[in-house]
Amino acid sequence: MLSIIVPTHNEEKRIRATLLAVAGFLEKKRLPYEVIVVDDGTDATTGIVLALGKKNRKIRFIHFPLRLGKGGAVVEGFKAAKGDAVIYDADAATPPGEIPKLVEGLKKADVVVGSRKLPGSVVHGLSFTRRVASACFSTLASALFGLGIRDTQCGFKAVRRAACKKLVPQFVSKGFEWDVELLARAKRAGMRISEVPIEWFQRGGGTVRARDVWKMFWGLLALRKTLG
């Protein structure tokens, strides 16, 4: 079974369309699945997801009153997941049709990274600022942790259930550096990591502020110190 984790924070404008698209695709492919929405927002997302869950029992909802951060939300999804393959989509920027690529990748790897930077990747609307910030961040991450991963920050990854169980107790990051921690800890545990090219669309909220970039970089340095 597939467990699809969707972390949300005030996503009332697009969560319904996102969940219908994911569930519709998996139903069409006749793949066993569950969708776990992990929410820490304050808008109408709760009501929307609960209403969808009444119609489709495969859609589960977990709400936290306090801000979890991207990493914290995904970890809570890992804990709740029941599937053999756990996939998380942090920003709904990747079409559901790309899910089989991750599933296929897990046949030979423990962690599969959806990449916007491989031959065959198709990227729509990635701003120049985000492109530069992403490239710098991934370069620094690889230098600090020896990952050799071109696109550490794409919010579309898959992890084997056994790997999730082993890694979950180790996580300390909550923010966007959490993706790097996942990869770094997986590598240190001797797990196999692979990248696959995907199609990706720029979604709303794509503005990159200088303070966000610095926060991510300092987060990487703090993580490096933590891991030793």
Protein Blocks (a to p, Z undefined) as FASTA:
>chain_A
ZZdddddehillmmmmmmmmmmmmmmmnopacddddddfbfbfklmmmmmmmmmmmkbcc
dddfbdebjmlmmmmmmmmpmbfbdcddfkopacfklmmmmmmmmmmccbdcddfkbghi
acehiafklmmmmmmmmmmmmmmnonopablmlccdcddfklmmmmmmmpmbfblmlmmm
mmmmmmmnopacddddddddddehiaccfklmmmmmmmmmmmmmmnZZ
